[in-house]
Amino acid sequence: MKKIQSDKQLQKKKKQLRKRQQELELLMHAHWIELKHSFKPKNIAGEFIAAAFQKNTDSNENTIADALSQLAAAATKAAVEQAQEWLAERMNKKH
């Protein structure tokens, strides 16, 4: 690092440092906005789905069929759970 020997050099260095500070602040702001955006529920779900597709692609399986199978399994599980709850409520009302 060169020593500053004149007022002109000092002012130039200050200007460079202010410019670098502004660049870094803009970069931090952009990263903050990106971070906030990535924590929205729809983006988290999108990343989860993308990761599921990526995992299936790596194993050289039929990704569309696997995705549909997983979707059907999840829908079936949700329907069965709802039916169990409904049936349990009906059974409790009769007693």
Protein Blocks (a to p, Z undefined) as FASTA:
>chain_A
ZZdfbfklmmmmmmmmmmmmmmmmmmmmmmmmmmmmmmpmklmmmmmmmmmmmmmmmnop
afklmmmmmmmmmmmmmmmmmmmmmmmmmmmmmZZ
